[in-house]
Amino acid sequence: MQIKQLFAAFFIFFAFIGIAKANSPESGWWWNASEGGRGYSIEIQDNQVFFAAYSYDSNKQPVWYYSSGTLSGDSFYSGRVVKAVNGACFGCAEGAPQSIDVGSMSISFNGEKDATLNILGFTTQITRFDFANGDNTHYPNACYGEWSGVTGSPNFPLYSGERIILNTTFTGTDGTNFLMGTRSGSSNLALCSYDPATKYWSILLDSSTSYYQFFYFKFTGFNRMEGTHWTYLKSGNISGTGDNWVAFRTASKNYVRGGNGPRTSKSVQLDPMAAKTIADLRLLSDKSMVDLNKQRTSVSPAIQDALSKNIRAISAIQK
């Protein structure tokens, strides 16, 4: 079988494979914003769950409940609820802590940051508590930081990585708000924007002399992006279904804005003598990605609109 025929058969085979939506619930603090005075800590390690609730009893006295066990699949947990009593205060002599079984509970994760909690017969909707990430429901503050990600697909296992820093604001001539930055270790410009109509974010990266990279995604965690990526000629048009894009925050907002904050220890340092070689390799890589993923199908109007706004803004900056 010729190589071209082999690739054609390969892509047709995978085109008919259904891909189930995966769920990766976030560990951390959860709450219902309309139910002040109580909250929930949910920690997931592998497929094991530890749940704790700080709440009040019928006499309005504070009480702790907890539960632990195995997650069923990737989105459901049920188990017994235990009340912790007779514990010691800070600095007090140790007492005889007790754990009393008081009933049952379940958590149905509707997504990475949303869940339905049923505890002791009470049902409520809870979400991950966002107190420092710029609020992921608003433009485009959630993109602050450095993002390290990978593009590609297990259907055709050829992957490419990127690290992008977004650390300052820019307002387009049409009033669109952007976050602006660069590819880590370079001067290649990057812009992030948010579309409240579709609730998608997008990043446009001026990848090389002839090519753009475009990322269209949602946040599936405070520190995780998941969506689609395209590389395409600046003189051409975006098309096709693109590749998968998954990225994680590897430096905090405060750090990339010149302050102190969490970050990876693996920083990017560019050797000036290697700059041209890197640029040539980047150009070759971009061309290879375009050649590999050439498709004539059009992208949706929403994606095209998001891209157009980013292009207009990046063109205005570079004038």
Secondary structure, DSSP 8 states (H G I E B T S, - for coil): --HHHHHHHHHHHHHT-----------EEEE-TTSTT-EEEEEEETTEEEEEEEEE-TTS-EEEEEEEEE-BTTTEEEEEEEEEES---TTS-----EEEEEEEEEEEESSSSEEEEEETTEEEEEEE--SSSS-TTSTTGGG-EEEEEEEEETTEEEEEEEEEEEEEEEE-TTS-EEEEEEETTS--EEEEEEETTTTEEEEEEE-SSSEEEEEEEEEEETTEEEEEEEEEETTS---S--EEEEEEEEE-HHHHTTS---B-S------GGGHHHHHHHHHHHHHHHHHHT-------HHHHHHHHHHHHHHHHHH-
